[in-house]
Amino acid sequence: MPRHAPHISILGRTITERYADPEATLDVVSDVLGVQLAHRSVRRFLPGDPVDDRRLHAIVAAAQSAPISSNLQAWSVIAVGDPDRKRRLSALTNDQRCIVDAPLFPVWVADLGRARRIAARRAVALDAANYLESTIVGFVETALAAQNAVVAAESLGFGKVFVGSVRNHPSEVADELGLPDHAVATFGLAIGRPDPTEPAGVKPRLPQAAVLHHETYDAESADSHVEAYDEVLSGYYRRHGLDGDWSTRVLTRLADAE
């Protein structure tokens, strides 16, 4: 057991940070759990430290190891490193500076175009590709692959942040990336070495009692933990110069179509 003590200590710190609860514990340990529990978004990156092809290939290999539906493999990824293209993509995503500063900005694409091109070459119908279910499969597979890539990148010492605002101007982003028909950019992922001066930390999540149900869904019990979580997240935001609580931010974010 002594050889595991440092590992347990590190995981103990990350689990308490993840829930902002000094009483939170974890009775199992692994290297993967350590990476996952320490996850945080990084929006500032150190200059001059590119994500080389060796590491990019490892990250993509991890992405391709994610679960897929019926082996459709309905996603692609475009590794964007050109500074001019990153600036243009930043302009299309509300001028997100992290895109410009990150050495690598992979854009993850829900891609049913590949299957359609196979069907065209073989002159066969592909009617099921028109259904919403197929579109959902494409987005789910893309998200699973990208999350595998996140864990791989963090295990290699990189920081990253997802950028969903590539969906703000889907046609313009598609033109910029040369996307074929039936392929849509779902989100980007700014990757680079974290700037240690960035004032960011592990953002606390809802307590497990608010999200984990046994056998059936118990809304009353789960929702009883939201008020306490609002207080926890308010404290986190205050420490980082922000205001508001979780419930208010959820309601504001989903208030209307805009």
N, C-alpha and C positions, 0 to 999 in steps of 0.2 A: 503493500500500500504506500510506503513513503515515496516511491518513485512517481506516484500520481498526485502527490500533494500540491505541487505548483499548478498543475492542470485544474484540479478541483478549485483551488483558490481563484484562478482566473475566471472560471465558469461561475463561481459564486458571486464575483463582482458583476459580471455581465447579466446574470439573472436578476440581481437586485436592481440594476440599472434599467433593465427591460421593463420591469413592472414598478419602478420607483418604490420598492417595498423592501426594507431591510430584512424582513422575515422570509422573503421568497427564497426557496431552495431548489436545488436540482440534484437528484439522486443518481443520475447516470451522466457519463462524460464521454466525449469523443472530440477529435479535432474538428470535425464538420460542425458539431454543435457549437463549438467555440467561435467559429467564423460566423455562423448564422446569428447567434445571440448578440454578437458585437456589431451587427449591421447598423449603419447609419448612412444618411445621404451626405454626399460631399459635393459642394458646389464651387470650391476653390482648389485649384491644382497648381503644383509646382511646375515652373517652366523648364523646358529643355530636357524632359525625361519621357521620351516617346514610348508607346506600347509597341514593342517590336513584333515582327511577324511570328517569331517563335511563340510568344505569349498569346498573340491573337489566335494562332492556330489551336493552342491549348484551350482557350476560352470557347472557341467555336466547337471544338470537339466535345467539351462539356455540355454546350447547348444542344448538340445533336444527340446527346445521351439522355435527354429528357423524354418522358413518356409521350407517345403519339397515338392518335386514333386510327386503327386499321392500317397503320403504316402509311398514311397519306402523306406525311412530311409536308404539310401545307404552310410552310414558312420559308423565308429567305432573310438574309441580313446583308446590309450594305455598310462596309467599313469606310467611314468618311474621315479623312485626315487632311485634305487640302484646305489651307486656311481660308481661301476665297469662298469655297463652297460652304465651309462652316459659318462664315459671316452671313452668307445669303440665307442659310437655314435658320440662323439666329434671328434674322430680320423677319422670318416667317413664323417665328414662335415667340412673339412678344419680346424680342431682343434679349433672350436669355444668354447672359454672359458666359455661363458655364460651357456652352457649346463652343464658343470661340476659344476659351482658355484651355479646355481639355485637349490633350494631344490626339485623342481618338473619339469619334462620335458614331458608333454603329447605329444604324436605323433598322429597326426590326419590322419585317413586312409580312402581313398575312397574305399568303400567296396561293390562290387557286388557279393562277394563270398557267403554272407548270402542267397541272393535270389537263387543263383545257387544250394546251398545245399538243400534249400526247394524243388526246382524242382527235384533234384536227389532223395530225399526221397519219393516224390510223383510220380516219374517216368513220368514226363511231360517235354515237350520241353520248352526252354527258348531262342528262337532264337534272340529276340530283344536285349538281353544282349550283343550280339556281335557287335552292331552298335556303331559308334562314339557318337551318341546322348546319349546313355545310359552312356558311360564313362564321357561325359561332365556333365550329371546330377549328377553322383557320386562326381565329383570334386566340382561342384557348391554347392551341399548340404553340403559337408565337410567344405567348406570355410564359408558358412553362419553359420553353427553351431559353428565353431571356433571363428568367430567374436562375436557371442553372448557370448561365454565364455570369450573373452577379456573384454567386457564391464562389465560382472559380476565380473571378477577378479579385475578389477580396482575399481569397486564400493566397494570392500572389502578391499581396501588399498594395493593390490598387484601391482607390476610392471611386465611387460612381454615384450618379443620380439619374433616375428616369426622367425623361422629358416627354410628357404626353401632349404638349401643345404642338407637336408636329401634325396633329389632327386638325389644328385651327384652319389651315389652308391646304387641304388634301390634294387638290389639283396642282397647285403651284409646287408643293413638295414632290409630288409624283413627277412633274416635269424636270425639276432640279436633279432628281435621282434617276431619271430615265426609266421609270417603272413601266412595265408592260400592262396591257389590259388585265383586269381581274387580280391586281396586286395593289395593296393599300398599306401605306406606312402607318403602323399602329402606335409606335413611340420610339424615341431615341434613347441612348444610354451614354451619357458623357463619362469617359473613363480616363483616369490619370492618377499620378501620385498625389495624395492629399496634402494640402497646405496645412501644416500644423497650427498656424495662427488663426484658422477659421474658427469662429465661436460656435461650435456645433457639438452635439452629444448624441447619445443613444436616446431616442425619443420614447418615452414610456408608452406602452400599449394598454388597451383595456385589460383588466384582470381576466384570468382564464374563466372565472365563474360567469363572466358576461358573454363569453363566446362558446364555451364548451358545454354541450348538453349531453345527457345520457339517455339513450333510448328514444326519447321524444323531446320536442322543443318546449321549453318552459320560459315563456316570455317574461312573466312576472318576476321570477327569480333572477333571470339574467339582467333585466332592466333595473333592478334594485341597486346595481353596482355602478350605474352611470354617474350618479351625482358625485360620488366619492372620486371617480376618475376625472370628472371635470375639475375638481380641486387640484388633483395631482398634475394635470396637464396645464392648468393655469400657472402653477408654480414653475413648471418647466419653461413655459413661454416667457414668464417674467424674467427668468435668469438669462434668457437670450434676447431680451429687449423687445418682446412681442406682448400682445395682450389677447384677451378673450379666453374662452374655454372650449372644450371639444364639441359639446352640443351646439353651441352658438356657431362655431365654424362649419359644422355639418349643415345646419339649417341655412346659413348664408350661402354656402357653396351650391346647395340644391334648391335654392328659393325659386329660381325661374330659369328659362331657357338660356339666357345670357350667361 
